[in-house]
Amino acid sequence: MTNKNQRVMKNVLSVLLAFIIASSAQAATKKDAPKPCAPIPSEYQVAWQKLETYAFVHFGLNTFTDKEWGYGDASPALFNPENLDCEQWAKTCVAAGLKGIIITAKHHDGFCLWPTKYTDYSVRNSPYKDGKGDIVGELAAACKKYGLKFGVYLSPWDRHQAFYGTPLYVEYYYCQLRELLSQYGDIFEIWFDGANGGDGWYGGANEKRKIDRKNYYDFARAYKMLDELQPQAIAFSDGGPGCRWIGNENGFAGATNWAFLRKGEVYPGHSNRDELFTGHADGNIWVAGECDVSIRPGWFYHQNEDEKVKTVDELTDIYYRSVGHNSTMLINLPVDRRGLVHPTDSARIVGMYKRIQNDFKKNLLDGAKIKASDTRGKDYSVKALTDNDYDTYWATNDDVTSAELVITLKNATTINRLMLQEYIPLGQRVSSFTIEYLKGKEWIAVDAGEETTTVGYKRLLRVKPFVTKQLRIRFNKARACLCISEIGAYYSK
């Protein structure tokens, strides 16, 4: 064999050996990884929760009739936004750090913002673009252009249709749902409202109609359609199955908040809001919470609310009590009669984003020395806790469901914000934790102002400022071994 051939063979053997070693290491890592602690989320549910904040847009005939819930009798001739610009909505959301937009394609009044084939009660019979407009399509295009996720709200209740409450309406509803799911590209979330049945125009009947909220719509059919046409889409309703209503429209989740529900117990129109607020600790399906809230008192635009837009302080508080309580934040930006996001609304939501960016600008734990009372192995070491990579995590051994981290900073530091994240692809585990700081020779519990129980995808704490060189995080109780992705400490001025 020539020297050249020997060198080639040596290189081939080196590459092959490196591949075998890497494969063995991967196999060992996979073998040693913690077992999932059921229930666990789908990959799409994890991706959805990582979005953290996104926008709702309520817009329709109600915008022009100055109502919140249209009766279903208003004329489409009233709908005429002369300066509508979906790109303005999208650019506002990008500037505010929001990751997507969900639009009210049809609210309870039954008016449709796309030229559906199944009713005349739509933009097709409005002055907007001489009946040739498609606001759902325009927004989908704007979202794609500016890198935003796109979602739709299709109200199950319809106060306009004469056949609401009959089997025919259910067929009508699913024909429209199929249009929305098949004509506008990828959809990240579909919204099924829990407000169902009551008084309405109903083709001139002007009466109250009751329906069986649990069974009438046959929502299993909707979920099957999603699996067929938009498998990545998260289905929102009181009980999910993709994500759940948090039980209020204030934007707040419980400080104790499990991403679980007991299967079959919660459905659209469900009345027990307390359990939606905290989830079921013993739940057997993964249904994380979504906190919906409007930037104004109402959901649709009303000129008399121009001076009642939530302040930056109020919006920031909502962020901490939604995203910071293991939920997502769905903030409503009601488009005005021109077809634009009002400048006050835009300024406030951008201000919130800048405030949050400032709060978490510098992780004070970067470069700190971290010691754990237990570690699963080198692939799950404490280095993962501050590497800014969600997919790496510190883990304990299988039989260790309580452990502590002692963090030593380089210098005495002022802290008033704390952050914890669990690695939720393997399940939500922590049910009690304590954070302390060293003052002299004594460990002092931080004043969080709320119970320190669950963590989930993200837990944020606003604490009274303290100065220390050492922190101690004690995970007191968990459903299985610990899997902690990130920790952080910050100072907000």
C-alpha positions in Angstrom: 0.0 0.0 0.0 1.4 3.4 -1.0 1.9 6.2 1.6 -0.9 8.1 0.0 -3.3 5.2 0.3 -2.2 4.7 3.9 -3.0 8.3 4.7 -6.4 8.0 3.0 -7.2 4.8 4.9 -6.1 6.4 8.2 -8.3 9.4 7.6 -11.3 7.1 6.8 -10.7 5.1 10.0 -10.4 8.3 12.0 -13.8 9.6 10.7 -15.4 6.2 11.3 -14.0 6.0 14.8 -15.3 9.5 15.6 -18.7 8.6 14.2 -18.8 5.5 16.4 -17.8 7.5 19.5 -20.4 10.2 18.8 -23.1 7.6 18.2 -22.2 5.8 21.4 -22.3 9.1 23.3 -25.7 10.0 21.8 -27.0 6.5 22.7 -25.7 6.9 26.3 -27.4 10.3 26.6 -30.7 9.0 25.3 -30.4 6.0 27.6 -29.7 8.2 30.7 -32.3 10.8 29.9 -35.1 11.2 32.5 -38.3 9.4 31.5 -41.3 11.7 30.6 -43.6 12.5 33.5 -47.1 12.3 32.0 -49.0 14.1 30.8 -46.6 15.7 28.3 -47.2 18.3 25.5 -46.9 17.7 21.8 -44.1 19.4 19.9 -46.6 21.9 18.6 -47.8 22.8 22.1 -44.2 23.4 23.2 -43.6 25.6 20.1 -46.8 27.5 20.9 -45.9 28.2 24.5 -42.5 29.5 23.4 -44.2 32.3 21.5 -45.2 33.7 24.9 -47.1 36.8 23.6 -49.3 37.4 20.5 -52.1 39.6 19.4 -55.9 39.3 19.1 -57.6 41.6 16.6 -61.4 42.2 17.2 -62.8 43.9 14.1 -66.1 43.7 12.2 -69.5 45.2 12.0 -69.4 45.8 15.8 -66.6 48.3 15.1 -69.1 50.4 13.1 -72.2 49.9 15.3 -70.3 50.7 18.5 -71.3 47.4 20.1 -69.5 44.5 21.8 -71.9 41.7 20.8 -73.8 42.5 17.6 -77.3 41.2 17.5 -76.9 39.8 14.0 -79.2 42.3 12.3 -76.8 45.1 11.3 -76.5 45.8 7.5 -73.2 44.8 5.8 -73.4 48.3 4.1 -72.2 49.8 7.4 -68.8 48.0 7.1 -66.5 50.4 5.3 -62.9 50.9 6.7 -61.5 53.4 4.2 -57.9 53.2 5.3 -57.6 49.5 6.3 -53.9 48.4 6.4 -53.2 45.0 7.7 -49.5 45.7 7.3 -49.8 48.4 9.9 -51.3 45.9 12.3 -48.4 43.5 11.5 -45.7 46.2 11.9 -47.2 47.2 15.2 -47.0 43.7 16.5 -43.4 43.2 15.4 -42.4 46.4 17.1 -44.1 45.1 20.3 -42.4 41.8 20.2 -45.6 39.9 19.6 -45.2 36.7 17.7 -48.6 36.3 15.9 -52.1 37.7 15.3 -55.5 35.9 15.7 -58.4 37.7 13.9 -62.1 37.5 14.5 -63.0 36.0 11.1 -66.5 35.7 12.4 -67.8 37.0 15.8 -71.2 36.2 17.4 -73.1 38.5 15.1 -72.3 36.2 12.2 -70.6 38.7 9.9 -67.7 37.2 8.0 -64.5 39.1 7.2 -63.8 36.8 4.2 -65.9 36.2 1.1 -67.3 32.9 2.3 -69.4 30.9 -0.2 -71.9 29.9 2.4 -73.6 33.2 3.4 -74.2 36.7 2.0 -73.5 38.2 5.4 -69.9 39.0 4.7 -67.5 41.5 3.3 -68.6 40.4 -0.2 -71.8 42.5 0.3 -70.1 45.5 2.0 -68.7 48.7 0.4 -65.1 47.6 1.4 -63.2 47.3 -1.9 -66.6 47.2 -3.7 -67.3 43.8 -2.2 -64.0 42.4 -3.5 -62.1 42.5 -0.2 -60.8 39.6 1.9 -59.5 40.9 5.2 -58.6 37.4 6.5 -56.5 36.9 3.3 -55.0 40.4 3.6 -53.9 39.7 7.2 -52.6 36.3 6.4 -50.4 37.9 3.7 -49.2 40.6 6.0 -48.3 38.1 8.7 -46.3 36.0 6.2 -44.5 39.2 5.0 -43.5 40.3 8.5 -42.7 36.8 10.0 -45.7 36.5 12.2 -47.9 33.5 13.0 -51.5 33.7 11.8 -54.6 32.5 13.6 -58.4 32.7 13.3 -61.4 33.0 15.6 -64.6 31.4 14.3 -67.4 32.0 16.7 -69.5 28.8 17.1 -72.5 31.1 18.1 -74.2 32.9 15.2 -76.9 35.4 16.1 -77.6 36.1 12.4 -78.4 32.7 10.8 -82.1 31.6 10.9 -81.0 28.0 11.2 -78.8 28.4 14.3 -79.7 25.6 16.7 -80.5 23.1 14.0 -78.3 20.3 12.6 -78.0 22.4 9.4 -76.1 25.1 11.2 -73.5 22.6 12.3 -72.9 21.6 8.7 -72.7 25.3 7.8 -70.1 25.9 10.6 -67.8 23.1 9.4 -68.0 24.3 5.8 -66.8 27.7 6.9 -64.1 26.2 9.1 -62.8 24.2 6.2 -62.6 27.3 4.1 -60.5 29.1 6.8 -58.2 26.1 7.3 -57.6 25.4 3.6 -57.3 28.8 1.9 -54.9 31.0 4.0 -51.7 29.0 4.6 -50.4 27.8 7.9 -52.5 28.6 11.0 -51.0 28.4 14.5 -54.1 28.7 16.5 -57.9 28.4 16.1 -60.2 30.0 18.6 -63.5 28.4 19.7 -65.3 30.8 22.0 -67.3 29.6 25.0 -70.2 32.1 24.5 -72.9 30.0 22.9 -76.6 30.3 22.6 -78.9 33.1 23.8 -80.9 35.9 22.2 -80.3 36.9 18.6 -81.9 38.1 15.4 -81.8 34.6 13.8 -83.2 35.6 10.5 -85.8 37.9 12.0 -87.1 35.5 14.6 -85.7 37.8 17.4 -85.7 35.1 20.1 -83.6 33.2 22.6 -82.2 29.9 21.5 -80.6 27.3 23.8 -78.2 24.6 22.6 -76.4 21.8 24.4 -73.0 23.4 24.7 -71.2 20.2 25.3 -72.6 18.2 22.4 -74.3 20.4 19.8 -71.2 21.5 17.8 -69.6 18.0 17.8 -66.2 19.6 18.4 -64.4 16.2 17.9 -65.2 16.8 14.2 -63.3 20.1 14.4 -60.3 18.5 15.9 -60.3 15.8 13.3 -60.4 18.5 10.6 -57.5 20.3 12.2 -55.5 17.1 12.2 -56.2 16.7 8.5 -55.6 20.3 7.3 -53.5 22.1 10.0 -51.9 19.5 12.3 -49.7 22.2 13.9 -52.6 24.4 14.9 -53.4 24.7 18.6 -57.2 24.5 19.3 -58.3 27.0 22.0 -61.5 26.6 24.1 -62.4 26.3 27.7 -61.1 22.8 27.7 -58.6 22.8 24.9 -57.5 20.4 23.6 -54.6 22.5 22.5 -54.8 25.2 25.1 -57.4 26.4 27.6 -59.1 29.6 28.6 -57.6 30.8 31.9 -61.1 31.5 33.4 -61.1 35.3 33.2 -60.5 38.2 30.7 -58.1 40.1 33.0 -55.0 38.4 31.6 -54.0 36.7 34.9 -53.2 33.1 35.5 -52.9 31.6 39.0 -49.5 31.6 40.7 -50.1 27.9 41.1 -50.8 26.9 37.5 -50.7 23.3 36.2 -50.7 22.7 32.4 -53.1 19.8 32.9 -56.8 19.0 32.9 -58.8 15.9 33.6 -60.0 14.6 30.2 -63.7 15.2 29.5 -64.5 17.4 32.4 -64.1 20.8 30.8 -65.8 22.0 27.6 -66.8 25.3 25.9 -69.2 27.1 28.1 -67.9 25.3 31.2 -68.8 27.2 34.3 -66.1 26.4 36.9 -63.6 29.2 36.3 -61.5 28.5 39.4 -60.2 25.2 38.0 -59.3 26.9 34.7 -57.3 29.4 36.6 -55.0 26.8 38.2 -55.5 23.7 36.1 -55.9 20.2 37.5 -52.9 19.1 39.6 -54.0 15.5 38.9 -54.9 16.1 35.3 -54.2 13.5 32.6 -54.1 15.6 29.4 -51.7 18.6 28.7 -53.8 21.8 28.2 -51.7 24.8 29.1 -53.4 28.1 29.9 -53.8 31.1 27.6 -54.5 34.5 29.2 -56.7 36.7 26.9 -57.1 40.4 27.7 -58.0 43.5 25.8 -55.8 46.6 25.9 -59.0 48.6 26.4 -62.1 47.9 28.5 -63.9 46.5 25.5 -62.9 44.0 22.8 -64.1 46.1 19.8 -63.0 49.7 19.2 -65.0 52.4 20.9 -64.0 56.0 20.6 -65.1 56.8 24.1 -62.4 54.4 25.4 -59.5 56.3 23.8 -58.5 57.6 27.2 -59.0 54.2 28.9 -56.2 52.3 27.2 -54.1 50.2 29.7 -50.9 51.8 30.8 -47.4 50.3 30.3 -47.4 49.5 34.0 -50.7 47.6 33.8 -49.6 45.7 30.7 -46.3 44.8 32.2 -48.1 43.5 35.3 -50.2 41.3 33.0 -47.1 39.9 31.4 -45.7 38.8 34.7 -49.0 37.3 35.7 -49.6 35.4 32.4 -46.3 34.4 30.8 -44.7 34.6 34.3 -47.3 32.2 35.6 -46.8 29.4 33.0 -49.3 30.7 30.4 -49.2 32.7 27.2 -50.5 36.3 26.8 -53.0 37.0 24.1 -53.4 40.9 24.0 -56.3 42.3 22.0 -55.6 45.4 19.8 -59.1 46.5 18.6 -58.8 48.0 15.1 -60.6 51.4 14.7 -63.1 52.4 12.0 -60.3 53.5 9.7 -59.0 50.0 9.8 -55.9 50.8 11.8 -54.5 50.1 15.3 -55.0 53.3 17.2 -51.7 55.2 18.0 -52.3 55.1 21.8 -52.7 51.4 21.7 -49.6 51.0 19.6 -47.5 53.2 21.9 -48.6 51.3 25.0 -48.0 47.8 23.8 -44.6 48.8 22.4 -43.8 50.5 25.7 -44.6 47.2 27.5 -42.2 45.3 25.3 -39.4 47.8 25.9 -40.0 47.6 29.7 -39.8 43.8 29.7 -36.7 43.9 27.5 -35.1 46.2 30.0 -36.2 44.1 33.0 -34.5 41.0 31.6 -31.6 42.6 29.7 -28.8 41.1 31.8 -28.9 37.8 33.6 -26.9 38.4 36.8 -26.2 34.7 37.1 -24.0 34.6 34.0 -20.6 33.5 35.2 -21.8 32.6 38.7 -20.7 29.3 40.4 -23.6 26.9 40.8 -23.5 23.9 43.0 -26.3 21.3 43.0 -27.1 18.8 45.8 -27.7 16.2 43.1 -26.9 15.8 39.4 -27.8 13.1 37.0 -24.5 13.2 35.1 -22.3 15.4 33.0 -25.0 15.6 30.2 -27.4 17.2 32.7 -25.0 19.4 34.7 -25.7 22.8 36.2 -23.9 24.4 33.2 -27.2 24.1 31.3 -29.0 26.4 33.7 -27.4 29.6 32.3 -26.5 28.7 28.8 -29.6 30.4 27.3 -30.5 27.2 25.5 -34.0 25.9 26.5 -33.3 22.4 25.1 -30.5 21.7 27.7 -31.3 21.2 31.3 -30.0 20.2 34.7 -31.6 17.0 36.0 -31.5 14.9 39.1 -31.4 11.2 39.4 -34.7 9.3 39.2 -35.2 8.9 42.9 -34.4 12.6 43.7 -37.6 14.8 43.7 -36.2 17.5 46.0 -32.9 19.2 45.6 -31.2 22.5 46.0 -28.9 24.8 44.0 -26.5 27.2 45.7 -25.4 30.0 43.4 -22.3 32.1 44.3 -22.0 35.5 42.5 -18.7 37.2 41.8 -19.7 40.2 43.8 -22.5 41.4 46.0 -25.4 42.2 43.7 -28.8 43.9 43.9 -31.6 41.6 42.6 -35.4 42.2 42.3 -36.4 39.8 39.5 -36.1 36.0 39.4 -36.8 33.5 36.6 -37.2 29.7 36.5 -38.0 27.4 33.6 -38.7 23.7 33.5 -38.0 21.5 30.5 -41.7 20.8 29.7 -41.2 18.4 26.8 -40.6 15.9 29.6 -43.6 17.1 31.7 -44.3 19.6 34.4 -42.9 18.5 37.7 -42.2 21.1 40.4 -45.0 21.7 42.9 -43.1 23.7 45.6 -39.9 25.7 45.6 -38.3 28.3 47.8 -35.7 31.0 46.9 -33.4 32.4 49.6 -30.4 34.8 49.7 -27.5 34.9 52.1 -27.5 37.9 54.5 -24.4 37.7 56.7 -24.6 34.1 57.9 -28.3 33.7 57.6 -30.5 32.5 54.7 -33.5 34.8 54.1 -36.5 33.8 52.0 -37.1 36.3 49.2 -40.4 38.2 49.5 -42.2 37.1 46.3 -45.7 38.4 47.3 -47.3 35.1 46.0 -47.0 31.4 46.6 -44.0 29.7 45.1 -45.5 26.4 44.0 -45.5 25.5 40.3 -42.9 26.5 37.7 -43.8 25.0 34.3 -42.5 26.6 31.1 -41.7 29.9 32.8 -42.1 31.4 36.3 -41.2 35.0 36.9 -41.0 36.6 40.4 -41.0 40.3 41.2 -39.4 40.5 44.6 -38.4 43.2 47.0 -34.8 44.3 46.2 -32.1 42.6 48.1 -28.3 42.6 48.0 -26.4 39.3 48.2 -23.5 37.3 46.9 -25.3 34.0 47.3 -28.7 32.6 46.3 -30.2 29.3 47.2 -33.0 27.7 45.2 -34.7 24.8 47.0 -37.0 22.5 45.0 -39.0 21.1 47.9 -41.4 18.8 46.1 -41.9 17.5 42.6 -43.9 14.8 40.7 -40.7 13.2 39.4 -37.0 14.0 39.2 -36.1 17.6 38.4 -35.6 18.9 34.9 -34.7 22.6 35.1 -33.8 24.3 31.8 -32.9 27.9 32.8 -32.6 30.1 35.9 -32.1 33.9 36.0 -31.7 36.8 38.4 -32.1 40.4 37.3 -32.3 44.0 38.5 -35.0 46.3 37.1 -34.8 50.0 37.8 
